[in-house]
Amino acid sequence: MISFILNGKPAETSTGGDRPLLWVLRSDLGLTGTRFGCGEGQCGACSVLVDGRVVRSCSTPLRAVAGKRVTTIEGLAQDGRLHRVQQAFIDERAFQCGFCTPGMIVAACALLGRTPSPTRAEIVRHMDGNLCRCGSHPRILAAIEAAAKGGAR
């Protein structure tokens, strides 16, 4: 049995410890916001937070999160209100197909949690590992800058 905190609530699964966290989240626990992209940990679509740090869930075995806090895109909103980064993505029209968006938002939340007022260069450097096939990068950067100006949770 592997136990962890998922989006603020205790979670427990008897799934094997080698199973990728992505598939436990999507298939076993029904949290489909985290996306499968490349399956190699290179594109960032599967990004989640583990104890506040960005990890690629497609290449993270379930055993690696035992006893830790895992936050998915579904866990960012609080009390029916979108997280500031989620709202900024909407306001800045940073969506195209929406496939990369959950990973982008999760990664941006990690950045703002660590660096509340990042420079544009810091944002670009941090987000460099999250790929957007639609070319929304300028709007994504604008959304992160807007969220930083408003202060991230």
Secondary structure, DSSP 8 states (H G I E B T S, - for coil): -EEEEETTEEEEE-S-TTSBHHHIIIIIS--TTS--SSSSS-S-TTEEEETTEEEEGGGSBGGGGTTSEEE-GGGT-BTTB--HHHHHHHHTT--SSSSSHHHHHHHHHHHHHH-SS--HHHHHHHHTTS--TT--HHHHHHHHHHHHHH---
